[in-house]
Amino acid sequence: MRMDMGELVIEREFSAPRGAVWAAFTEPEILAEWFGPEGWGVHIDTVTIEPRVGGVQKFVMHLLEDPTQTSPVHARFTEVREHELLVGEDGPHEMTLNLVIEMRVQFADCPAGTALRITQGPLPAEVLEPARAGWISSFTKLDRLFAAHL
C-alpha cells in the first residue's frame, strides 16, 4: 500500500523578540500555556524539554472537553542552535507507515520581531491541511500570550 506523503511548511511573524519566541518552544511552563489548537491543552506535568542534541521533547496534548482524548509528542532533538534552530525527530508513527517525522523550527529577526519557519514531514497528504490549521490556531494562542506578557 502506497500513501501520498508531503511536507508542511509554515512561515509566521510574531511581534515578540526572538528570545521570547525561542522560550515559547523550549521552556515547559510557556509551552504548556499555548501549545495545541483551540480546544486542546497541555498539562505542565507532562512536559519535558531538553533543548540540546540528543535531548527529548515530550508532552501530551489533551482535548479540553474530554481529557481522555490525547495526542502525545515524543521527539528527540537532532540539531540545536540557540535562538536560531530546533530540529527534532518524532516517531516512528503508524500513520506514516512507520516513518520518522522531522520538524525544523527556524527563528530569525524581522521588522515585526521574529520570523518563524516550521517544516514538518513527511506527513500523509490528507493531514497536511488539518496540521496547518492546528498550527495556525496554536499561534493565535501564542499571540495572545505575547500580548499579555510583553
C-alpha positions, -999 to 999 in steps of 0.1 A, spaced: 0 0 0 14 34 -10 4 66 8 8 100 -7 32 120 16 40 156 18 58 183 38 42 211 58 58 245 57 45 274 77 60 308 79 48 333 105 59 365 121 55 374 158 55 408 174 79 395 200 117 393 204 135 362 192 144 351 227 107 351 237 97 330 207 125 306 214 114 303 251 79 295 239 93 264 223 119 254 249 105 263 283 80 238 296 59 264 316 55 286 285 49 258 260 21 244 282 3 278 281 -1 279 243 7 247 225 -22 229 208 -51 242 187 -81 259 203 -99 234 224 -67 215 233 -43 219 262 -11 206 276 -7 198 313 27 211 326 33 178 344 35 160 311 62 184 296 99 176 294 121 197 271 159 193 269 170 217 241 202 200 232 213 174 207 200 141 220 177 158 244 140 150 244 108 170 239 78 151 254 43 163 263 7 152 259 -19 174 243 -55 167 255 -89 177 244 -103 201 270 -139 188 267 -127 152 270 -92 148 286 -92 111 277 -87 122 240 -49 128 238 -22 134 213 13 126 227 46 141 213 78 123 220 107 137 200 144 137 202 165 168 192 190 162 164 202 197 159 200 228 182 214 263 177 202 285 205 177 312 193 182 300 157 172 264 151 155 234 167 154 201 147 137 171 161 125 137 151 93 121 163 83 85 156 81 61 141 44 66 136 18 41 123 0 69 104 32 75 83 38 38 77 64 38 105 84 67 91 100 92 114 86 127 112 112 155 112 103 190 124 126 220 118 118 253 136 139 282 124 140 316 142 151 349 127 148 386 133 124 406 112 110 441 113 79 429 133 100 410 158 107 373 150 101 353 118 94 317 124 96 289 98 84 254 106 90 225 83 74 192 92 73 159 74 69 135 58 32 136 66 3 119 49 -12 143 23 -46 142 40 -32 155 73 -13 185 58 -42 209 59 -55 198 94 -19 201 107 -16 236 92 -49 246 108 -37 233 141 -5 254 140 -24 285 130 -48 280 159 -19 274 183 -2 306 170 -33 326 178 -30 314 214 7 323 213 -1 358 200 -25 363 230 2 351 254 28 375 240 2 404 241 -5 396 278 32 394 288 53 416 266 
